Structure formats: C-alpha cells, structure tokens
Amino acid sequence: MRLEQSTEQALITMVRETARAEILPRFRNLPASDISAKASAIDLVTVADEAAEERMSREIEAILPGAVVIGEEAVSADPATLARLPEAEVAVILDPIDGTWNFANGLATFGVILAVTVRGQTVFGLLYDPVMDDWVQTSLGGGSWFASPSRAPERLQVAPERPLSEATGFIPHYLYPKERQPALTAGMIAGNRVSSLCCSCHEYRLMAQGRADFVQACGMNAWDHAAGVLATLEAGGHAQLSDGRAYAPTLTEGELTVSSGPRLHAEVVAAFDLR
C-alpha cells in the first residue's frame, strides 16, 4: 500500500507549518527552564519538542483518521505506547525534533522525522530540515526525492559502493557502553571519515543523497530509523541487522547497519565488532 499523493503532501505541509509555528521561533531562544534531561544529561527534551509533537499528533487525525500516532515524547512519557505499533493498521511515527541536543545548544543540525507504516511496514518517510525548509521524502516503491519550495524534486541515488577505507560514515560511539567504545574507535580509524552529527535526520539525508556511505545505529528507535531506512533503500542502498535480519520499524533490539551496499555492510560489522 502507498499513500495517496495528496495525503503525502498534506503530511509535508503539516510538518512545515508546525516547524514554522512551534520550532523555529524557539531556536536559539530557549531559556534554561525550557530544557530538561530525560534518561541522561545529553538526552534532552525541550518545550519545542513537546509543542511540536502535540500539534502534529492532533493534525494527523484529520489527515489520516484512526491512525495510531507513535511520538518519541509520548513513548518517553509512557513506554507502553510503543506496543501499539506492531498491530496498527496505519501508524504515524514522529520525532518532533531529531537532534534535540544540537537544537538546545544552538546548532542548526536538527530536523523533523515522520514515517507512516501500514501493518508494520514503512510506506512513507519524511526527513525535514526546518532551517532550510527542504526535505527528503520517500515512498515504498516510489523512490526517494529531495525537494524544496524553490526547485523541482530531484530523484536520489546512494553513492557507489566503496570499501570502508574510503568510506564516510556515522556512528554515535558515545551512546554505546564504555566497554564497547575501544572496539568502535578502532572501527572509526579503519574508515576514511567516520563521525557523528548527533542527528539521524541529517545523517540519513546524506545517505540518500549519496554523500555518505553508512549509518551505524545505536538503538532501534523507530522514530530515528523508519523514514531514513526507507529513504536509503528506495535510493538503492542496503539495510540489515548484523544477525542477518532485515530491518523493520517494529524491531526494538539489534545492531542496524545502513549502507550503500552489502559488501560495505559486512566490512562495517566486522570493523566495529558488531557480530
């Protein structure tokens, strides 16, 4: 199943309007009292995250009546919310501000991620940059596209597969347990340029645009990965867990590597000791 084009466009318009109303006015304008820590001192939430998710959750009901909304902040408040995703006929997965640490600290590398699933399969994804008002959109069987109000959509293609020694990639090594970080550091050295943007939205945008070669995940949060994995696959890339399973937004455990191809996937798994 694919969404109607009018539905996709309504979701994009909703995200853009929410960013203009709830996110951008607060960027570099947040008092300390509007920023809170969740699981750790670097796991932040702001009033902008909460306001944006609340607004989008309301408006999704008008666009996709009856859809289950799985928002990052709603799941943070009530983890049982996530259990509704596997059985939902239609679900909308939201990360109202991906890269909240960047946003809260005045860095412009943040975005809004939205994905739509039908019976557990991602059928639409959106990776939106509020600062530049442009986006990567993707649909199952429909390719991945870069779009903005000022230019015609451009179909995207991942980079040609290259060896890890020549690859650019992303891994949030600081989120892994301390005892695993030495092996991760060795893997980072094996690559050509390996770092982290602290923002899945922009890392996956670069993947789909052919400007990066792999994204290594720490954690399987659907709001971080559902849209980006579909965007990469529809741009000709590869996504697989280290144990051989295909990615699905309903998975909650595993080591996910998203790459330009299967050979690079195998190199990343070996270099970062993910087996």
C-alpha positions in Angstrom: 0.0 0.0 0.0 1.2 3.5 -0.8 -0.4 6.7 0.4 -2.3 9.0 -1.9 -0.1 11.8 -3.2 -2.5 14.3 -1.7 -2.0 12.6 1.7 1.8 12.7 1.4 1.6 16.4 0.5 -0.8 17.1 3.5 1.7 15.5 5.9 4.6 17.5 4.4 2.6 20.7 4.7 1.7 19.9 8.3 5.3 19.3 9.2 6.4 22.6 7.6 3.7 24.6 9.3 4.5 23.0 12.7 8.2 23.8 12.3 7.4 27.5 11.5 4.9 27.8 14.4 6.5 25.7 17.2 10.2 25.0 16.4 11.9 27.9 14.6 10.6 30.7 17.0 12.3 28.8 19.8 15.6 28.1 18.1 18.4 29.9 19.9 15.7 31.5 22.0 15.2 28.8 24.7 15.6 29.8 28.4 17.2 27.0 30.6 13.8 26.4 32.2 12.5 25.2 28.8 15.2 22.4 28.5 15.0 19.2 30.5 17.1 15.9 30.7 15.4 12.5 30.2 17.5 9.4 30.5 20.8 11.2 30.8 22.3 14.7 30.8 22.8 14.5 27.0 19.3 13.1 26.3 17.3 16.3 26.2 13.7 17.4 25.6 12.6 21.0 25.2 9.2 22.7 25.2 9.6 22.9 21.4 9.7 19.1 21.1 6.6 18.8 23.2 4.6 21.5 21.5 5.5 20.3 18.0 4.6 16.7 18.8 1.3 17.7 20.4 0.4 19.8 17.4 1.3 17.2 14.8 -0.5 14.5 16.7 -3.7 16.5 16.6 -3.4 17.3 13.0 -2.6 13.8 11.9 -6.1 12.7 13.0 -7.6 15.0 10.3 -5.1 13.7 7.6 -5.2 10.0 8.5 -8.3 9.4 10.6 -7.8 6.5 13.0 -4.1 6.3 12.6 -2.1 5.4 15.7 0.5 8.1 16.5 3.8 7.0 18.0 5.7 10.0 19.1 9.1 10.0 20.7 8.0 12.2 23.6 4.7 10.2 24.1 6.8 7.0 24.3 9.2 8.6 26.7 6.3 9.5 29.0 4.6 6.1 28.6 6.7 3.3 27.1 3.6 1.2 26.7 2.6 3.4 23.8 5.2 1.7 21.6 3.4 -1.6 21.9 0.6 -0.3 19.7 2.9 -0.1 16.6 3.1 -3.8 15.5 -0.7 -4.3 15.4 -1.6 -0.9 14.0 -3.3 -0.9 10.6 -1.8 2.6 10.0 0.6 4.3 12.3 2.5 7.6 12.1 5.8 7.7 13.8 7.1 11.1 14.9 10.4 12.6 16.0 9.3 16.2 16.5 12.9 17.4 16.8 15.6 14.9 15.9 18.9 16.2 17.2 17.5 17.9 20.3 20.9 18.3 21.9 22.0 20.3 18.8 18.8 22.3 18.8 19.0 23.1 22.5 22.6 24.2 22.1 22.0 26.5 19.2 23.4 24.2 16.4 21.4 24.1 13.2 21.8 20.4 12.6 18.4 19.2 13.6 15.2 18.1 11.8 11.8 16.6 11.9 11.3 12.9 11.1 7.9 11.4 10.1 7.2 7.9 8.9 3.9 6.1 8.1 3.6 2.4 8.5 0.9 0.0 7.3 0.7 -3.2 9.2 4.2 -2.7 10.4 5.8 -1.9 7.0 7.1 1.6 6.3 5.3 3.1 3.3 6.2 6.8 3.6 9.0 8.8 5.1 10.0 12.4 5.6 13.3 13.9 6.7 12.7 17.7 7.0 15.2 20.5 7.7 13.3 23.4 9.3 16.2 25.8 9.0 16.5 25.5 5.2 12.9 24.4 4.6 13.8 21.5 2.4 13.3 17.8 2.8 13.9 14.2 1.6 10.7 12.3 1.0 10.3 8.7 0.2 7.6 6.2 -0.5 7.6 2.4 -0.8 8.2 1.6 -4.5 8.2 5.3 -5.4 11.9 6.2 -4.9 13.5 8.9 -2.7 13.4 12.6 -3.6 15.0 15.8 -2.5 12.5 18.7 -2.6 12.1 22.3 -1.6 9.6 25.1 -2.4 12.1 26.7 -4.8 13.1 23.7 -7.0 11.8 20.7 -8.9 12.1 17.4 -7.0 15.4 15.5 -7.6 15.4 11.8 -7.5 18.1 10.4 -5.2 20.7 7.7 -5.5 23.1 6.4 -2.9 26.8 6.6 -3.5 28.6 3.8 -5.5 29.7 1.1 -3.0 33.3 1.6 -1.9 35.5 -0.1 0.7 35.4 1.0 4.3 38.9 2.5 4.0 37.4 5.0 1.5 34.0 5.4 3.2 32.4 8.3 5.0 30.0 7.2 7.8 28.3 7.9 11.1 28.3 6.1 14.4 27.2 7.6 17.8 30.1 5.9 19.7 29.3 8.0 22.8 26.0 6.2 23.2 27.5 2.8 23.4 28.6 1.2 26.7 32.1 2.3 27.7 33.4 -1.2 27.5 32.5 -1.4 23.7 33.9 2.0 22.8 37.6 0.9 22.2 36.4 -1.5 19.5 34.3 1.2 18.0 37.2 3.6 18.0 39.3 1.0 16.0 36.5 0.8 13.5 36.3 4.5 13.2 40.0 4.6 12.4 39.5 2.0 9.7 37.2 4.3 7.8 38.1 7.3 5.8 35.9 9.8 7.7 33.7 8.4 10.5 32.0 10.7 13.0 28.5 11.6 14.2 26.2 14.5 13.5 24.1 13.7 16.6 21.1 13.8 14.3 19.7 10.8 12.5 17.7 13.1 10.2 20.7 14.7 8.6 22.8 11.5 8.6 20.1 9.7 6.6 19.6 12.7 4.3 23.3 12.5 3.4 23.0 8.7 2.9 20.1 9.1 0.5 21.8 11.9 -1.4 24.9 9.8 -2.0 27.1 12.0 0.3 27.7 9.4 3.0 28.3 5.6 2.8 26.9 4.2 6.0 25.0 4.9 9.2 25.6 2.6 12.1 22.8 2.7 14.7 22.9 2.5 18.5 19.4 1.6 19.5 16.4 0.7 17.3 14.0 3.6 18.0 11.5 3.6 15.1 11.4 7.4 15.1 15.1 7.6 14.4 15.2 5.0 11.6 11.9 4.1 9.9 12.0 7.0 7.5 15.7 7.0 6.9 16.0 3.3 6.2 13.2 3.5 3.6 14.8 6.6 2.1 18.1 4.7 1.8 16.5 1.5 0.4 14.5 3.5 -2.2 17.7 5.3 -3.2 19.3 1.9 -3.9 21.0 1.2 -0.6 21.1 -1.6 1.9 19.8 -2.0 5.4 20.3 -5.1 7.6 20.9 -6.1 11.1 24.2 -7.8 12.0 22.5 -11.1 12.6 21.1 -11.1 9.1 17.6 -9.9 9.7 16.0 -7.3 7.5 15.1 -4.0 9.2 11.5 -3.4 10.3 10.2 -0.5 12.3 8.7 -2.9 14.8 12.1 -4.2 15.9 13.3 -2.9 19.3 16.6 -4.7 19.6 19.6 -5.4 17.4 22.6 -3.8 15.6 21.4 -2.0 12.5 23.8 -1.0 9.7 22.5 1.1 6.8 25.0 1.3 3.9 25.5 1.8 0.2 25.7 -2.0 -0.3 26.1 -5.5 1.2 29.9 -5.6 0.9 30.3 -2.4 2.9 27.8 -3.7 5.4 29.9 -6.8 6.0 33.1 -4.6 6.5 31.3 -2.3 8.9 30.0 -5.2 11.0 33.5 -6.7 11.2 35.3 -3.4 11.8 33.0 -2.4 14.7 32.8 -5.9 16.2 29.0 -6.0 15.8 28.7 -9.8 15.4 
